[in-house]
């Protein structure tokens, strides 16, 4: 699904043929599929309205109007039959049921980036709350929205919450001014507290491994710390220095080369295909000899949100690798071997990393850097792929299909779908 101002376009993922075209009441600012792909919600925050469309019954539609309360966020519940709307100033979360048309209210949600978290099995929802200048967590049962547990947290200013994939542990972390991560059980017991240091900017990003055995914490000091699920103590930390010195680490460096064009083929005016190939540069990877010095950017000290520390973390679906990005070294992706707890590969790009994401079915990482190429890494090697589109197509984001056979590549105004041939076994 994609939206163009007022219109929602639903296409077939294999052929890109338009299946449905819906017109909304205002400019669409957010879209989200239900878990079973039968419904799609379109949020129009400026007007405080959510419209829901059915793929099976194109004539059916639903409109949710929050009225004077306003709207700042909207999302599906895991069952795909309830919609959670957060009103302006985070006064409340309204839970709308598409089946019974009933409405439930959750008071005092905290205004933070990661304030709602659903367990992977869809049974529980945790909500961060703020009342009387204190932080609380409420855990609800998603089947009937009954409150299961309500407890206060030992945080100064709670920043985010995230369930372990097995749904047994909830990670709660504090503002970046206070390095603290708390681990709670489903019944609200505090299992462990972890602090790496004091008096400096703290946690920037966290992620669980798919097996729930490891919790990776990215910090502003440029290190990733790995906690284990038995003692919740640190088992190792990964540093991201500007010089890669270990001889066992493979460093792939992107290099550009202009394509050679035979003079006999030149015609005037040149054909469109030839013109685009004349001015496009091809890139490939060379393996650099260590030690390798990476491009380092010194953060500006007197600005908010300094570009420093580990801003992005992602485990591969088989738990074998962890990909990280240090915002001080914007052109590099670091890939760590989790079985050996060592640095495995560094990808050094010519442009700053915009986005990377693992193939959901195998250890294959896709990277984009704001140009018209997509980069793929797997343990077998590294490749740079030119996207064959006309004009200027700068990939700023990408998203894998659940099958791992294709991915959507997004620029500022356009998108295209890249299909990958599956290897014959």
N, C-alpha and C positions, 0 to 999 in steps of 0.2 A: 504494500500500500504506500502511496505517496500523496502529498497534498500540494496543490498549487493555489495559494490564496484561499478562495471560498470552496474549491473543489477537492474532493477526495477521489483518487483514482486507484482502483484495485486491479492488479494485473496477475496473469498466470506467471508463476516463478520460472517456468521452463521456456515459454515462448514470448513472454512480455506482452501477450495479447490483453487488451482491456476487457475485463470481465464485468465490472460495475463502475458507474460514475455517480457520485452523490454530490449534491450541492448543499452546503451548510449556510447558516444564517449570518456568519461573519467570517473574518479571516481566521483560518485554523492555526493554532499555535502549538498544539501537541496532539499526537495520535498514538494509540496503543491497541494492540490486538488482545482479545481475551485468550485465555490459556488454551481453549479448544478451537481457536481460529474461526468461531462462528459469528462473533460480534467484533466491532471495532468502535472505539470511542474517539471523538474529536473534541478537544477542549478549546474553548474560546475565552481565555482568561479576562480579556478586556470587558467582555459583556457578562461574565459570570455564568456562562452557559456551557453545558456538555451535551453533545448530541451523540446518540448511539445508533449504529446501523447494523442490520442483520444481513449476512451473506446468503442465507438460505431463503429468507423472505424479503426481497428488496423493497416491498411496499411497507413493511413494518418499520417504524422508527420510534425513537424515544428522545425526549428533550428534558434535561434536568436544569432547572434555573435556581441558582442560589440566591437570587434577588439582591437585596441591599447588603447581605453579608459578604458578597464578592467571592472571588475564587483565585487561588494562587497555585494550586496543584491538584491533579486528578490521576487516579490509577485504578486498575482492576484488582479485585481480590483473587486469590489463586483458583477459586471455583469458576471464575468467568461469569458470574451471575450477580455480583455486587460491585458497586463503584464507590470508591472512597474519595471524597472531595474535601480539600483543606481550604477553609475560608480565609479571607484577608485578616492580617494581623495574627494569624494562627489562633483565632478564638476557639475553633472547634474543628473536628473532622466529622463529616456527615457520611453515613453509610447508607446508600440507596440500594434496595433490592429490586432487580428486574423481574423476579418471579412473583413476589407477594406485594410489591409496591410499597413495602414498609420502609421506615426511616429510623436509623439509630444515630445517636450522637456520642462522640468521645470528646470530653472537655480538656482544655489546657494542653494541646499538643505543643511541643517545643519547636521554636523556629530554628531548625538546623538542617544541614544538607541531607543527612542520613537518619531521619527521625522515625521512619516506619520501616520495619523489616518483617518479612514473612519467612517462616521456616520452609525448607525446600519441599517437604511433603505437603505443604499447604494447610497444615492443621492449626498452626499457631501464628499469631501476629503480635509483635512487640512494638510498643509506641513509647517514644521518649516524651516525657511531660515536664513542665516547669510550673511550679506553684509555690507561693510564699518563699521565693528566692532559693528554692531547692530543686534538684533534679530527681525525677522519679521514672520508673519503668512500669508500664502496665502490659500484662500478657493476656491476650484474648484468645478464646477458642473460635476459629473462623466459621465453624458450622452454624453456631447460633449467636455469635458475638457476645457471649457471656465472659465476664472478667474472671480469669483463672488466678492471677497473682498480681499484686501491686506492692512495690517496694521502692525505697529510696536508694540512690546510688551515691557512692563516695566520690563525687566529681565536683570540681569547682564550676565548670561550665561545659556540660556534656556536648560533644560534637557529633558523635555518630554511634550507631548500633548495627551489628551484623551477626546473623546466626551462623553457626557451623553447619556445613551441608547435612550432617546427620541429625540436626535439630536438637541436640542435647545441651549445647553450650551457646550462650549469648555473649559476644564480645562488645564491650562498651568502652569508648575512649574519650578522653578529655580534650579540651581546647589545646591548640598548639603551644600555648603559654605554659602548660603544665603537662609534663611527660607522665602519663598514667593510662594504663589499659587494665580494665577490670573484666573478669570472666565469671559469669553467673550461670547457675544451673536453671533448669526449667521451673523449679519451685522457688526461685529467688535467692538461693544460697550463694554467697560469694565464695567461689572456688579458689581464686587467686588474684593477686594484684601484681603488675609488673611495671617497674620504673627503671629506665636505663640511665638517666642522669637528671640533674636539676639545673635551674637557672639558665636555661637556654631553650630556643624553640624546639618543640617536641615531635609529636607524631604527625606525619603528613598523609600517609595512606596505609591501609591494611588489606590483607586478603587471606582467606582460608584455602588450604589445599583441598582438592575434591574429595580426598579420603578423610578429611577432618583431623588428620594426624599432626598437621603443622599450621601454625599461624605466623604469617610473614608480616612484619611491621616495618614500613618505610619511614625514615626519620629525616629531619632537617639537617642532621649532621652528615648526610650522604652515606648512611649505612642501612642495611636491611638486617633485622634481627629475627631469627627463627625460634619460635617457642614450640615445645613438644606437648602432646595432648595427655601425657601421663602425669608429669610433675608441674607442667606449665612454667618450666624454667627455660632459660635461653640455652639452646644447644650449639649455636654458632652465630656469627655475624659476618655479613658480606660487605666488604669495603668497595668503593667505586673511585679509585684514584685516577688522576689525569694521565698517568703513565701505566700501561699494561706491561709488566716485566716478566711474568711467569712464562717459561718456554713451552709449557704444556697447553697454554691457551691459544686457540686459533683466532686470529683477527682477520675478518673479511673487510677489505677496504673498497668502497665503491669508487670506480674511476670512470671518467667520461671520455668518449672518443667520437669525433665527428665522422659520419659515414662517408665512405669514398664513393663518388659517383662517376661512372665512365662518361667521358666527354661525348662519345658517339650518341649516348642516350639523351643528351641535352637538346631540348627544342625550345623555341621561343614563340608564344609564351609557353612556359613549362606546364605540363599537366598537373592537376591538383595533387595527385598521389606523389609525383616527383617533387613538387614544391614543398610538400610537408616533410618529405624525407630529407630534402636539402638542408632545412633549417632545424630539424630535430637532432638532438644528440643522443647517441646510444650509450648505455652504461653497462658495465660488467663488474664483477668482483675480482680483486686480486687478494692473494693471501700475503699479509704483511709479515715481515720479520720482526720479532720482538727484540728489544723493547719498542713499544709504539706510544708516541705522545698523541693524546686525543685533544680536540679543541675544547678549551675550558673557558667558560664565561664567568667573570667575577660578578656576583650579585650586587645590585645597587642597594646600599645599606639604608638610605633614607626614603625608600618607597615601600608601600604596603605590598603584601604578597610577593616577597622576593623570589626570584627564580633560582631556587636552591633546594637541595634535598631530593628524596626519592618520591616522585610524584605519581608514578605508575608501576603497578605490580600485577603479574598474571601467571598463574600456574597452568601448565599444560594439562589436558584432560586425563593423561595417564599418570599424573603426579611426578613424572620423571624430571621435568625442567621447570625453572622459574625465570620469567623474562622481567627485566627491570629497566627503568630509565631514571638516570640522575639528572635533574633539571639544570645543574651546573655544567653538564656535558651534554648539550641538547642533541648532538648528532649521532649518539651511540645508543645501541640496545645491548644490554648485558644478558647473557643466557647462562644460567647456573645449573649444574648437574646436581639434583637433589639427592640421588643415591650416594654420591661421593662427597656432597656438600662442598663442591669446588666450582670455580669459574670454568666454564666449558668453551664458550664462544663470545666474541664481541663483534657486532656489526657496526662498522663506522661508515655513516652515510655522508653525502656531500651537503645535504640540507637537514634542517632540524626535524626530528621525529614528530609527526602530528598524532599518529595513532598506531597501535599494534594490537592484534587479536589472534588467539590460537584457534586453529581448526578444531571444531568440537569433537571430531572423531579420531584424530591422530596428532602426534607431536609435530605440527607444521605451523609456523608463525608467519602471518602476513603483516607487512609494515608499509605505511605510506608516509611521505615526507613533503606533501604539498606540491608535488610536480605530477606529471602524467604517467608515472611509473608505479607499479606495485612490486614489492620485494617479498620473496618467499624464502624462508629458511626451514630446513629439516635436518636431522642428523646426517643425511646423505650429502648435504651441501646447500649452496645459496644461489639464488637466481634473481635477476632483474628483468621485469616484463614491462614492455612498453604497451600502454593501452591504445588500441588503434581507433582513436576518435579524431575527428576534424576539429580544428580550432584549439583554443586554450582550455584544457581540462585538468584542473589542479585538484588532486585527490586530497581531501582534508579529513575524511573519515571512511571507515570500511566496516562491513558487517558480514559474517559468514552465514550461509544457509545451514540449518540444523543437520543436513546430511553431509556437509563438508564438500559437496560437489561444485558449489558456486559461491560467489560472494558479491555483495552490492558495494560499489565504489561510489562515494558521494563527493561532488565538488560543491561550490557555493550555490550554483543554480541548476546543476544537472546531476543525473546519476546514470550509471551503466552497470550491467551485470556481467561479471567475469565467470565463465564456465571452465572448470578444470576437468581434464580427462582423467578418469579413474584408471589406475594401473591394472592390467589384467593379471590375476593371480595364477 
